[in-house]
Amino acid sequence: MSFSHTSNSNLSTRLIKALTSEQSGLLRSVADESARLGLPLYIVGGFVRDLLLGHHGLDFDLVVEGDAIRLARAMVEKHGGKVTVHTRFRTAQWFPPPATNLPAFVDFISARSESYKLPAALPTVKPGTLTDDLSRRDFSINTLALRLDGDSFGELHDELGGLEDLQAGIVRVLHPASFMDDPTRLIRAVRYEQRYGFQIAPTTLALFPGALPIINKLSAERVRHELDLVLEEEKDACMLKRLAELGILAGVHPALKWNHSTEMRFTQGLAAVQTIEHPPSHRSLAWTLWLMDVPLPDLEGIETRLHFESGLRELLLAASALFADAKSLADKKPSRCVEILKRTPLKAVQAVSLALPAGLARRVLRDYLETWRHVKPKTTGHDLMKRGLPPGPEYKRILGTLRVAWLDGELKTEAEEVDLLETLIRA
Ligand code: ATP
């Protein structure tokens, strides 16, 4: 990979070209406002990294040397929209009035320095310079900044060797205690390595073993969020494989595994998702395909570690139970399969149908999803009433028997249904 830019380059042309006129207008407007307030302003992190790699993101992370909340509020006064603030970190999110081509929100960060009193805990923060702010970040490739205010628009700031690492395709932490401070960075390193086909610097990789035991100090929400981000990535399977190889999955929970059969199920299941109507969300499906063969007690252990939201928890448990039992459906009558499957949440049946290899069990689930669950006799309760039958449990028996007969292929025509109905009424 090669860039024509050096650390004192001005990337204004490249920046303008990467954005629509509305987007660059928005950045110009923030820049004008920050110049008016005398606050140096930079766009930092993933946006700059991706701009240099030729990808165009809309993640506007703006660092202000000064009070970011004041600048965000000034933008609301100028353009409208709303702002939410986090006073502890002096950050703000500005939600401009919705418009096509504009990001839904812009992050305003007051440049700060951070120190970690305890491993994996939240840091103590105090106001700082751009360099302080960049020094608290995860990897050198995320420390590039472009100045936006005044005449300096587009000026590249490479304070911590990010450009050289980006050029060489290297993921490198900024200091040896980085993973101890925040072990979510172990997962983030793998995400960048696999997403861009980069390499983790050998000195950074050498820090992994020492940080693995600290993963268990992270809260459920923080680890789950990082794994959720992995599952949103195009190269999710490669990332999970690498996380397993490096012992990170086991560091999260010993029952979190990744092997060849997991990979087949996961990739084939996700690839086939368009064959299903109204499937589970991508994230839920990815989790479910991944964890489907984990035995129940282990799955409960993983759930205790990661605290899935209740809908996903229910889906995982139901899918894992059905997956373990799916083969037994192959030699049951359709009506019996329907009886069993209707007790399982539909999304779990869908997920298992995507996970199973071609064969009888998968056919059963597909038939259930596409046809069997919709099968009803032509006769309705209304017809039975018209025949003078008093409403009661008899209705359920008769209509249920007709449905079973249709499902199991004992009825093929409406005339046959009428004959069976007569027999049932007389019985
Ligand atoms: P992505 O393309 O994955 O969204 P990003 O760089 O935009 O990448 P975010 O998760 O949006 O990543 O974070 C924004 C910036 O905040 C990062 O570029 C990085 O500089 C910093 N950052 C995020 N998480 C951490 C962390 N755990 N430790 C240190 N810095 C972090």
Residues whose N, C-alpha, C, O or C-beta is under 5 A from the ligand:
A	BS01	ATP	G45 G46 D59 R136 R137 D138 N142 D182 T184
